[in-house]
Amino acid sequence: MQYPQRFSALPEYAFPRLRSLLDPVPAGGEVLHMSIGEPKHRFPAFAMEALTEHAAGFNKYPPNAGAPELRSAIARWLERRFGLDHVDEDSRVLSLNGTREGLFNACLALCPEKKNGQQPYVLLPNPFYQCYMVAARAAGAEAVFVNAEAENGFLPDFAALGEETLNRTAIVYMCSPSNPQGAVATREYWRDLLALAEKHDFIIFADECYSEIYRHEAPVGVLTVAQETGADPERVLAFHSLSKRSNLPGFRSGFVSTGPKNMRELKQLRDYTGAPVPLPIQMASAKVWADEAHVEENRNLYRAKFDLADQILGNLPGYSSPEAGFFLWIKTGNGEQTALDIWQKSGIQVLPGAYLSHDTAHGNPGSEYIRVAMVAEIDEIERGLNAIKEALDAPRGTA
């Protein structure tokens, strides 16, 4: 039997790869998973009450685009959170099964077969969310990896690419706050990227799923800057989710907002292939988007953890304090060996940065790093951080 070649050369996914690294080696203590970004804080109780209230909706096919109540709640949230003028929920909002579904399918719906007569490029930040790369391949485009390193504030410099590359670019994926570094795109960064998109005729996919977890100032959203600069609304798609904001990863509830022309293409693909969010979850999600008290409580829990990380790890040479998100991105020299050392010494599981990034002509920007997910309860986080510090203070490669 013949299989398509477009996915055959994909690297092994990060977490099976991590298991292959760690499983042959006994854990050096009680196991604590600090490798995967699965929120563990309490979700709002009223979400379950709303789910029960609307449970009869499981007896119905849900609307593909999202129930009017949900799309209205999302539109009002966009207006409050990002200072947007009236957002038309009918033409500017589409409900999603979390952001990953949208980030993948939007590339299928909007990436052209050719750009200026050639195979299109899709630009990715490097490190990157693995979905971006697979979406580019599925759409028949070539993924171009743009390193996001400490020297550029962990934000990819797309403008530094040559004219030939930019003129073949159809889509740019950009994550802010970024996974894994926790860097935040400034108003100026978004303004410059929007101008670059207009000049070279490409679309920006703004993955903003971590936008509500921040330490000091709320990250500026791409839609805010697009409105301020009068950018074409078709130039940008903004993706958001309840997974991180509201500790509801199992809801698989998110949305995308863009211009009406893009939205027609997204909805058409969704009509044929999409699996809409179940109606009771849609109705419960509408209530969750309307509430901010639980979001601030969630944010404060993460703030306390990052303050603790600053206290415990702040003197380590490779440590940098993130602006937002819920990961630490620590430079250790050899991320894979460090992850193995930490596991052998303490049973703490972290992720080698190379498993989130791609080799380029300029090197692999994740190879010297580990990613630490700060999602567990704070007492477990404290134990994990102290174990990481002890391992990093010791000579590498020793048990």
C-alpha positions in Angstrom: 0.0 0.0 0.0 1.3 3.5 -0.9 1.1 6.3 1.6 1.4 10.0 1.0 5.0 11.3 1.3 4.1 14.8 2.7 4.1 13.5 6.3 6.7 10.7 6.1 9.6 12.9 7.0 8.0 14.5 10.0 10.2 14.3 13.2 8.8 12.2 16.0 6.3 14.2 18.1 7.8 15.8 21.2 6.2 13.7 23.9 6.8 10.2 22.5 10.3 11.4 21.9 10.6 12.4 25.5 9.3 9.0 26.6 11.9 7.3 24.5 14.6 9.4 26.2 13.4 8.9 29.8 11.6 5.5 30.0 14.8 3.4 29.9 16.2 5.3 32.9 14.7 4.9 36.5 13.3 8.1 38.0 15.4 9.5 40.8 12.5 10.4 43.0 8.7 10.9 43.0 7.7 11.7 39.5 6.5 15.2 38.7 5.4 16.1 35.2 6.7 19.6 34.3 6.9 18.8 30.6 3.4 19.3 29.2 1.4 22.5 29.3 -1.9 21.0 30.6 -3.5 23.5 33.0 -4.2 22.1 36.4 -5.8 25.0 38.3 -9.5 24.8 39.2 -11.9 25.7 36.5 -14.9 27.9 37.3 -17.7 25.9 39.0 -20.4 27.8 37.1 -19.1 26.3 33.8 -20.3 22.8 35.0 -23.6 24.3 36.2 -24.1 25.8 32.8 -23.2 22.5 31.1 -25.7 20.7 33.2 -28.4 23.3 32.6 -28.0 22.9 28.8 -27.3 19.1 28.8 -30.4 18.5 26.6 -28.4 20.1 23.8 -26.4 16.8 23.5 -29.5 15.6 21.7 -29.0 18.1 18.9 -26.5 18.7 16.1 -24.6 21.8 17.2 -24.3 24.8 14.8 -21.1 24.7 12.8 -20.2 28.3 13.3 -21.2 28.5 17.0 -24.5 29.2 18.7 -25.6 32.9 18.5 -25.2 33.2 22.3 -21.6 32.0 22.1 -20.6 34.2 19.2 -22.1 37.2 20.9 -20.3 36.5 24.1 -17.0 36.2 22.2 -17.6 39.4 20.3 -18.3 41.3 23.4 -15.2 39.9 25.1 -13.1 41.0 22.1 -14.5 44.5 22.4 -13.8 44.6 26.2 -10.4 43.0 26.2 -8.8 44.5 23.1 -10.7 47.8 22.9 -12.2 46.9 19.5 -15.1 48.8 17.9 -18.3 46.8 17.3 -17.4 43.2 16.4 -20.0 41.6 14.1 -20.5 38.1 15.6 -22.0 36.8 12.3 -19.2 37.8 10.0 -16.1 38.0 12.3 -16.3 35.1 14.8 -16.1 31.3 14.3 -16.3 28.8 17.1 -13.5 26.2 17.2 -12.6 23.0 18.9 -9.7 24.7 20.6 -7.1 26.7 18.7 -5.3 23.7 17.3 -8.2 22.8 15.0 -8.4 26.4 13.7 -4.7 26.9 13.3 -4.5 23.8 11.2 -7.7 24.2 9.1 -7.2 27.9 8.4 -4.0 27.0 6.6 -5.9 24.5 4.4 -8.6 27.0 3.7 -6.5 30.1 3.0 -3.1 29.0 1.7 -3.0 29.3 -2.2 -1.6 26.5 -4.4 0.9 29.0 -5.8 2.3 32.4 -4.7 3.8 34.4 -7.6 3.9 31.3 -9.7 5.8 29.2 -7.1 5.1 26.8 -4.2 4.1 29.1 -1.3 6.1 29.6 1.9 4.6 29.4 5.3 6.8 31.2 7.9 7.0 29.7 11.4 8.7 30.9 14.6 11.4 28.5 15.7 10.8 27.0 18.3 7.2 26.5 17.3 3.9 24.7 18.0 4.2 21.5 16.0 0.7 22.0 14.5 2.0 24.9 12.4 4.5 22.8 10.5 2.1 20.0 9.7 -0.6 22.5 8.5 1.9 24.0 6.1 2.7 20.5 4.6 -0.9 19.5 4.4 -1.6 22.7 2.5 1.1 21.9 0.0 3.3 24.8 1.2 7.0 24.8 2.3 7.6 25.6 5.9 10.3 28.2 6.6 11.7 28.2 10.1 12.6 31.7 11.5 14.7 31.4 14.7 13.4 33.3 17.8 16.4 33.6 20.1 17.5 35.7 23.0 19.3 38.2 20.7 16.0 39.3 19.2 14.0 39.1 22.4 12.7 35.6 21.5 10.6 37.2 18.7 11.3 36.0 15.1 12.6 38.7 12.8 10.5 38.0 9.7 11.5 41.3 8.1 15.1 40.1 8.0 14.3 37.5 5.3 15.1 38.3 1.8 12.6 39.8 -0.7 12.5 36.6 -2.7 11.4 34.6 0.4 8.8 37.2 1.5 7.3 37.5 -2.0 6.7 33.8 -1.9 5.2 33.9 1.6 1.4 33.2 1.9 1.0 32.8 5.7 3.0 33.7 8.8 2.3 32.0 12.1 3.1 34.1 15.1 2.5 33.1 18.7 2.3 35.9 21.4 2.8 35.4 24.3 5.2 32.8 22.8 5.4 29.1 23.6 7.9 28.3 25.0 9.8 31.5 25.8 6.9 33.7 27.2 7.9 36.7 25.1 5.2 39.2 24.2 5.0 41.0 20.8 4.9 44.7 21.3 2.6 47.2 19.6 5.5 48.2 17.4 6.2 44.5 16.5 2.6 43.9 15.4 2.6 47.2 13.5 5.7 46.3 11.6 4.5 42.8 10.8 1.1 44.1 9.5 3.0 46.5 7.3 5.2 43.7 6.0 2.1 41.6 5.3 0.6 44.4 3.3 3.8 45.0 1.3 4.3 41.3 0.5 0.6 40.2 0.4 0.6 37.5 3.1 -1.8 36.7 6.0 -0.9 36.6 9.7 -2.1 33.8 11.9 -1.8 35.2 15.4 -1.9 32.4 18.0 -2.9 34.3 21.2 -4.0 31.4 23.3 -1.7 32.5 26.2 -2.8 36.1 26.1 -4.7 36.1 29.4 -1.8 34.7 31.5 0.6 37.5 32.1 2.6 39.0 35.0 2.3 42.7 34.7 0.7 44.4 31.7 -1.9 42.7 29.5 -0.3 41.8 26.1 -1.5 43.9 23.2 -3.5 42.0 20.7 -3.0 41.9 17.0 -6.6 42.9 16.4 -6.0 46.1 18.5 -3.1 47.1 16.4 -4.9 46.2 13.1 -7.7 48.5 14.2 -5.3 51.3 15.2 -3.4 51.2 11.9 -6.5 50.7 9.7 -5.1 47.4 8.4 -7.1 45.3 6.1 -9.1 42.9 8.4 -8.4 40.1 6.0 -4.6 40.4 6.7 -4.9 38.8 10.2 -6.6 35.9 12.0 -6.5 35.9 15.8 -7.0 32.6 17.6 -8.1 32.2 21.3 -9.1 29.4 23.6 -10.6 28.7 27.0 -7.9 26.0 27.7 -5.4 28.3 29.3 -7.5 31.3 30.2 -10.1 29.3 32.1 -8.4 26.0 32.8 -10.8 24.1 30.5 -8.5 22.2 28.1 -11.1 19.4 28.0 -13.8 21.7 26.7 -12.0 22.0 23.4 -13.6 25.4 23.0 -12.0 28.3 21.2 -12.5 30.7 18.4 -11.0 32.6 15.5 -11.7 36.2 14.5 -10.9 37.6 11.1 -12.3 39.6 8.2 -15.6 38.4 6.5 -13.9 37.2 3.3 -11.5 34.9 5.2 -14.4 33.9 7.4 -16.5 32.7 4.4 -13.6 30.4 3.3 -13.2 29.0 6.9 -16.9 28.4 7.2 -17.1 26.6 3.9 -14.3 24.2 4.9 -15.9 23.8 8.3 -19.3 22.9 6.7 -17.8 20.0 4.9 -15.1 18.7 7.3 -15.5 20.3 10.7 -16.7 18.7 14.0 -18.5 21.6 15.8 -18.2 22.0 19.6 -21.2 20.2 21.3 -24.0 22.6 22.0 -24.0 22.3 25.9 -20.3 23.2 25.8 -21.0 26.1 23.5 -23.6 27.5 25.9 -21.3 27.0 28.9 -18.5 28.6 27.1 -20.6 31.7 26.5 -20.9 32.2 30.2 -17.1 31.6 30.7 -16.2 34.2 28.2 -18.5 36.7 30.0 -16.7 36.3 33.3 -13.3 37.8 34.3 -13.1 37.1 38.0 -11.9 33.6 37.6 -9.4 34.7 35.0 -7.8 37.1 37.4 -7.7 34.5 40.1 -6.0 32.1 37.7 -3.5 34.8 36.7 -2.6 35.5 40.3 -1.8 31.8 40.9 0.7 31.9 38.0 2.2 35.1 39.2 2.9 33.5 42.5 4.6 30.6 40.8 6.8 32.9 38.6 7.8 34.9 41.7 8.8 31.7 43.3 10.8 30.7 40.2 12.6 34.1 40.3 13.5 33.4 43.9 14.8 29.9 43.4 16.3 30.1 39.9 17.0 33.8 39.5 20.8 33.5 40.1 21.3 30.7 37.5 23.1 32.1 34.4 20.7 30.5 31.9 17.5 31.6 33.6 15.3 34.4 32.2 12.0 35.5 33.8 9.2 35.3 31.3 6.7 38.1 30.6 3.7 35.8 30.1 2.5 32.3 29.4 3.2 29.5 31.9 6.6 28.1 30.8 10.2 28.6 31.8 12.7 28.5 29.0 16.1 27.8 30.6 19.4 27.8 28.8 21.5 24.8 30.1 24.0 24.1 27.3 22.5 20.7 26.3 18.8 20.5 26.9 18.4 16.8 26.2 21.2 15.9 28.6 19.9 18.2 31.2 16.4 16.7 31.0 17.9 13.3 31.5 20.1 14.5 34.4 17.1 16.1 36.1 15.0 12.9 35.6 17.8 10.6 37.0 18.4 12.8 40.0 14.9 13.8 41.0 12.1 12.2 38.9 11.2 15.7 37.6 10.2 15.6 33.9 11.0 18.6 31.7 11.1 18.9 27.9 14.3 19.3 25.9 14.0 22.5 23.8 15.2 20.8 20.7 12.0 18.7 20.7 10.1 22.0 20.0 12.4 23.4 17.4 13.8 22.6 14.0 17.4 22.5 12.7 18.3 25.4 10.4 21.3 26.7 8.6 21.8 29.0 11.7 21.5 26.1 14.2 18.7 24.7 16.3 17.5 27.5 18.6 16.1 25.0 21.2 19.0 22.7 21.6 20.6 24.4 24.6 17.3 24.9 26.5 14.8 23.0 28.5 11.1 24.0 28.8 9.5 23.8 32.3 5.7 23.8 32.5 4.5 25.7 35.6 1.0 24.1 35.7 1.1 22.0 38.9 0.1 23.2 42.3 2.5 25.6 43.9 3.9 23.2 46.5 4.8 20.7 43.7 6.2 23.6 41.7 8.5 24.5 44.6 9.7 20.9 44.9 10.3 20.7 41.2 12.1 24.0 40.9 14.4 23.2 43.8 15.2 19.8 42.2 16.0 21.6 38.9 18.2 24.0 40.6 20.1 21.2 42.4 20.6 19.4 39.1 21.7 22.5 37.2 24.2 23.4 40.0 25.8 19.9 39.7 28.2 18.8 36.9 26.3 17.7 33.8 25.9 14.0 33.0 26.1 12.7 36.5 23.5 10.8 38.4 
